[in-house]
């Protein structure tokens, strides 16, 4: 029947589907759902202004304009400047060919969610949507996975390639982590060291690229410096996945709170208003520190909650990126101001109830 409907191609696809692993079939099903529910709503957003949204590696001369403060003096056109007696600079348009890398934090604290959706699912959906959007234009997509087997180590590197198959391969690696290499001992009760992921990316991503650091940023200190090093070479976007219950504890009575990475567990009384106030105060402090660190690193920030609409969040983010690029072209140095989505009050990542690391 497949041969009659689709010829040999359909027959081959049916054979591949029959022999695919459960993770591969799940990745295919998930990507099809995202293509229908999210990608169709995003169609056309990267067209036209695509050059201003994602930065490529090649440069074409687009225009000349008067020199402004913060312009690179190396771009001054001295012939035009001499004729017009006013400093003029060349304006370049970056070509569409680019590579996008996804640095995925799959540590145990990401496997948490107070609703029907976990942070890990938000991470996978976002990565699949962005990788498919970028890959459809002929660009390459790669990934570095951290903590996918529950251990605080860099687990796998997927070299940058193009096409839908590459997106499926990336999704399959997230859904079914690769087996550990022989001779590598497992580490128990390890806490997240996001700096290890960022340092690995510094050595892995050699050519200029757009880098998405997708994480809940619940980690031991020390990741700020390698993130800044990465941002000086690449266009970096920090994508924070979080859950509303991490920002504010409701009155649930006595509940257990467990550290997902060390296994430590305590019982707290959320009926006590003083405890909830202390939780909110500590959460606000951590939020302020995190935003300050991301701002110093000079990266754009996208926040994705488990109760967000992914398509709307990506659409708002694209609009903010376009505005940022326009500001850069006009000589405004706004790169060190983190881009925040105005969806709701993000007060903190805070301590994390039942299944997440406090």
N, C-alpha and C positions, 0 to 999 in steps of 0.2 A: 504493500500500500504506500509506504514512504517512497519507494522507487517510482511509483506511478505519479505521485503528487509532486515530489521534489527532485526526482532523478537520483543519480548517484550521490550527489551532495547531501540530500536528505537522508539517504541510507547510511552514509558515513556518520552524520550527526547523531542518528538514532543509535548506531553502534557505540559511539563515544559516550553518549548519555547512559547507556546500559552498563558500561564498565567504569563509570566515574565513581570516585570515592564519595561517601556521604558529605564530607566537607565541601567537595567540588559542586555537588548537586545543590547543597544549601547556599553556596555562594552565587550560583547561577540564578536560583530562585529569588534571592535577596536583591541581586542587581536588577533583575527584571522588574521587581516591585518598585525599586527606587527610580528606574527609568520611566515608569508610568506615573508614579505619584509625585516625584520631586523634579526630575530632569525635564519633563514636559513643561512644567511651570517656569523653569529657568531658561528654556530655549530662547536664544537670541540675545540674552543679557551680555554675553561675552563677545558678540559680534559688533563690528563698528568701533567700539572703544576698547577692543581687546588689547591693542598695543599699549594703552595707558593703564590697563588693569594689571597685567602680568608682564614682567620685564624679561626681554629676550637678551641674547648675547651679541647680536650684530647691530650696527648703527648706520642709519641713513640720514643724510643732511635733509632737513625738512624746512628750515626757515632761518631768518636772521632777525635779531631784535637788539634793542639797546641794552647795554650792560647794566645789571642790577646788583645790589649788595648780595653777597654770598654766592654769586656766580663763579664758576671755575675759570680762572684767568687763562687756562690752557685752551679754552674754547673761543678766545677773542679772535675775530677775523681782522688782521691788521691791515689788509688791503682796503676793506670797507671802512674801517676806522679812519684811515688816512684820507680817504675821499670825502667822508661826511664830517670829519673833525669831531666825531662823537664815538666813544667806544661801543662796538657792536660785537655780539657773541653769536656763534653758530648754535642752532637748536637742532638736536638730533632726534630721530624717531627710531626706537629700538624695534628690531624685527620680531616676528611672531614665534620664531623657533626658540624654545626654552625647555628647561627640565624642572620638574617639580619633585621635591623629596618630602616624604611624610615620616617624621620621627614619632613613632607610636609608643606611648607609655602604656603597657598592658599589665602593670603591676596589680597585685590583689586589691588595692584600694579603689581601682576603677570598676571592680565587680560589685557595685553598690547602686541601689536605687530604691526610693521610697514608694514609687509608683509602678506601673506596668513595664517601665522601660529602665534598664540599667545604664549607667554611664558608659559601660563598654559597648553597648549597642549604639548609643549616640556617637561614640568615637568611630565605630565601624561604618555607620551610615554616612557620616560626614566625609570620611576618607573616601568611600566608594563614590559619592556624588562628585566631589572635587576632582578625583582622579579621572573619572569618566568625562567630566566637562573639559578638563585640560587635554586628555588624551584624544578626544574627538577632533581636535584641531591639528593632529599630527605631532603633538609634543610628547616628550618622554616623561615617565613617572617611575620613581624608585621609592624604596622604603627602608627604614632601619627599625627593627623591632626590639623592644626592651621589656623583659619580665614576662614574656608570653607563656613561659612554663612555670610561673610562680616563683622564679628565682631572680634576684636583683642583678641581672647581667644582660648584656646585649646578646640576643638570641640568634638573630639572622639579619642578613642584608640582602635586599632584592635590588639588583642593578637596574638602572633606569632604562626602560624600553617603552615603546608606544603600543597602542592598540587595545581593544577590549579584552583580549586574552590576558594582557598584563594586569588589568584591573582585577580580573577574576583570580589570577595567581596571587595578587596581594591579599585579596579577601580570604582566599583559602588558607594562606599562611596565618592570618589572624584567627580564623575559626579553628584551624588544626595546626598548632605550632609544630615546627620541625623537630625531629628527634635530636637530643643532645649529642654533641660530637664525642667520639670515644676519648676517654682520658680526662674529660672535664668533670670534676667533682661537683655535686649539687651542694648548694648552700641552704641552710635551714634558718628560719626565723630572720631572714634578711630584710632590711628596710630599704626603701627606694632611694637610690642615688642617681637622681636625674642628671647630675654632672657626667656620669659615665656615658649616658646616651648622647649628650651634647658633644663630648670630646670625641666619641667615635664618629659622629657626623662630621666634625672638623676635618678628620683624616679621610673620610669616605667621600664626601661631596667636594670634589676638587674644582670643577668648573662652576662659574656663577650660576645660581639657580634660585628659585623660589622655594623656601623651606617652611613647611608647616609643622610646628612642634605641638602635637596633640596629646594633652596630658591634663590631669587634675592638679598638677603642680603641688602635690602633697609629697614632699621629699625632704631629705636631709639638706642642710644648707650647703652652699658651695657651687650651685649651678649658675649663679648670676654671671660669673666671669666667663665661662665657656659659652654662655648664650650671647654675651656681648661680642666675643671673638667671632662667633658664627654670623652675627648681624653685620659686622664690619665687612664681611666678604659676600654675603648673600642677602636677599630680600626675605626677611624672616617674619612669620606670623605665628604668634602664640595663641593656640586654640585651647581654651580652658573648658573642660567638661565638669559639670557640677550638678548637684541635686538640691532641691529646695530645703530638704531636711538638714542639709549641712549648714544652711544659713541661719535657721531659727528652729528651735525645738518647741513643738506644741505640748500641751498638757496631756501626757499619755500615762501618767502614773509611774510606777516602777518599771523600768525597762533595762535590759542588758545592753551594754556598749562594748563591742569587741574590736580590737585592733586586728585588721585583716591580714597584716603582714607579720606580726609577732605572735598573734594568738591570745594576747592578754585580754582579759575580760573583767569588767566591773559592772555593778548594778547602781543605777542612779535614780533619783526621785524627781521626775520632770514635773510633778505636781507642785514642787517648791518654786515659787516665783523668783526667789533669790538665786537659785541655781540657774534658771533660764536667763536671768539678767547677766549673771557672770559669763554664761556661755556666749551670749550676744556680744558682751564687751570684748572677750578674748577673740571672738570671731572677727569683730571689726578691726582689732589691732592687726591680726594676721592678713586681713584683706588689704589694709593700708600698706603694710610692708610688702606684700606681693605686687601691688600696683606700682609702688615706688621702684621695686627691683626691675620690673618689666619696662618701666619708663626709662630708667638709666641705661638699660640694654639697647634702647632705641628700636623696639619692635612694635608692630601693630598687635592688638589684642582682640580676639573674638571670644565671647563667652557663650557657651551652649549649655542650656539646662536640660534635664531629662523631660521637662514638660514644655519645651519650646517646639514650635513648628519649624522643622529643618529648612524647608524651602524659603519661608519668610526670613529666617535668620541669615541664610546665605545671600538673599536678595539685598537685605540691608547692609550686609558686609560688603558686597560688591559696590554698592553706591558710596559707602564710606571710602573704599579704596580708590574709586574714581575721583572723589573729592580730594583725597590726599595727593594723588598724582597731579591734579590740576594745581594744587597749592605748590607742589615742587616745581612745576614748570614756570610758575609765576614768581619764583625766587623766595617763597616762604619756607623757612626751615622749621617745619612742623613734625619732623620725623620722630622726635623724641617724646611726643605726646601720644600715649596709648590710645588706640581706637576702641571705644566701648559701645556695645549695642544698647540703645535706649529702650530695652524691653521691660525691665523691672529693676527694683533696687537690689543690686548684688552686694550684699553687705559683707559676706565672707565665705571662704571655703570651710573654715571653722573645724570643730571636732566632728567626728562622723559616727553616727549610731549604727550598731549591729551590722557588722560586715565591712566596715571601712576603718581606716587607721585614724585615730584621734590625733 
